[in-house]
Amino acid sequence: MTETAPSIPDRDAVRDALVSWYEDDHRSFPWRETDDPYAILVSEVMSQQTQLGRVVTAWEAFLDRWPTPEDLAAADRSDVVGFWSSHSLGYNNRAKYLHEAANQVIDEYDGTFPETPDELQNLQGVGPYTANAVASFAFNNGNAVVDTNVKRVLYRAFDVPDDDSVFEEVASDVMPDGASRVWNNAIMELGGVACEKTPSCDTAGCPWREWCHAYETGDFTAPDVPTQPKFEGSRRQMRGRVVSLLKEYDELPLSKLGPRVRIDYGGQYGEKWLRELCSDLEGDGLVKLEEREEWVARLRR
């Protein structure tokens, strides 16, 4: 059965919010400061299943030793493999493939890197993801990147079903035309610092909280995140119910909101509990508490 892609609400606002968030502040990696396809290819191959903090030192040392594809192609393959092994960069066949790819660039492309994802896949060891990353970051000529982190972001934010073809459809739909360089960097940054397996929505200032299904409901499961235990009856679930109810009613006195949030409203889960819950949401900028004849909660717009 084919899954249906959800529509993205306020798509232009969603795009602007993410790009602004990324451009205001993001992790600094040296390969983000260049559009050299060779340097970017080296970073992408090194980053496969290797922590980025460890990659920085290895990447800089590699480029010091072999600063151009010509230098790498002329190197002895055993030296390249030895470098790879000594820096604990994972499977040594990646070093062999990188060496072969450099030779292809020299011999088959006259020293000039191909610029499209399809052409880049002709290079040894370069699969669809790496080809698209190089096309995006070197030439601003890529498609939407869809890796594990991006799937997690889309699944949580827009309730995208766990289906590879639907992830690709939604990722392509939300990415602005002609902006693959900044967009793919931004959405991967979002998955890396705000929407990790354990999310840091408020701490990282996630720019998509306003639209995020997971943030609204408190359910932060994802394709690579097992179902969270004890969600039923949890504070996360109750927060989600408060926001959902206020979206429906706009505002409610706590005496009417409480029984709609919990069937057992009262006692330890009475007004004091509900006011604390709403205060948390007020701190997140989602709800406003007002003291009138009785306490009233309303949704911030």
Secondary structure, DSSP 8 states (H G I E B T S, - for coil): --------TTHHHHHHHHHHHHHHS----GGGG---HHHHHHHHHHHTTS-HHHHHHHHHHHHHHS-SHHHHHHS-HHHHHHHHHHTT-S-THHHHHHHHHHHHHHHHSTT----SHHHHTTSTT--HHHHHHHHHHHHS-------HHHHHHHHHHH---S-HHHHHHHHHHHS-TT-HHHHHHHHHHHHHHTSSSS--TTTTT-TTTTT-HHHHH----BTTB---TT-TT-HHHHHHHHHHHHHHHSEEEHHHHHHHH-TT-BTTBSHHHHHHHHHHHHHTTSEEEEESSSEEEEE--
